[in-house]
Amino acid sequence: MNIQWLKVVIAAFFEIGWVIGLKHADSFIEWTGTVIAIIISFYYMIMAGRKLPAGTVYAVFVGIGSAGTVLAGMLFFGESAGTAKLLLIGALLIGVIGLKMVTPDEEEAT
């Protein structure tokens, strides 16, 4: 995996954290953590977007973040986990992986 794609994955994991924080933060420390996660998330996404196609970076970032947020909700917050929801998350991840696979890395593009 190219370092730029690793930045996208890191950004997406911090996105999961700040989205959960927006819903569940109740204290100053939790809100501070949420803001820090937002800053880190967007920093890594912007850095990756400088070397990779911005549209693909954003789609992968949002796709991983969305799937991760839904899965975290099911695992940690008791949200429903129906078959249809799991299949749709799988379809989303297949699309994200497909986008990554058809997008040339920065070295290949130049």
HELIX and SHEET records of a PDB file:
HELIX    1   1 ILE A    3  HIS A   24  1                                  22    
HELIX    2   2 PHE A   28  GLY A   49  1                                  22    
HELIX    3   3 ALA A   54  PHE A   76  1                                  23    
HELIX    4   4 THR A   83  VAL A  102  1                                  20    
HELIX    5   5 GLU A  106  ALA A  109  1                                   4    
END                                                                             
